[in-house]
Amino acid sequence: MRAPLLRTTIAAALALAAPAAIAGLAPPASMQECNTRCQVAQTECQIRCDGDAACARKCHDQARACVGRCTADGGGD
């Protein structure tokens, strides 16, 4: 009985944290990994938008900025 509640709690916490993750994503070791993290964050953001077009556009814009940061610094430190 506790496992479904734990999964739900973790999913809710991740859903709340994703917008901040898109906006301030620290670049990981490689550009590909960085871009993948941006795409995952965008997908999670759009799921939370639940069909709201303005919200989805904001997710898209944030993801493009995230990818731009990955590209600008080569995806690494």
Protein Blocks (a to p, Z undefined) as FASTA:
>chain_A
ZZmmmmmmmmmmmmmmmmmmmmmoccdfbfklmmmmmmmmmmmmmmmnnopaklmmmmmm
mmmmmmmmmmmnnopZZ
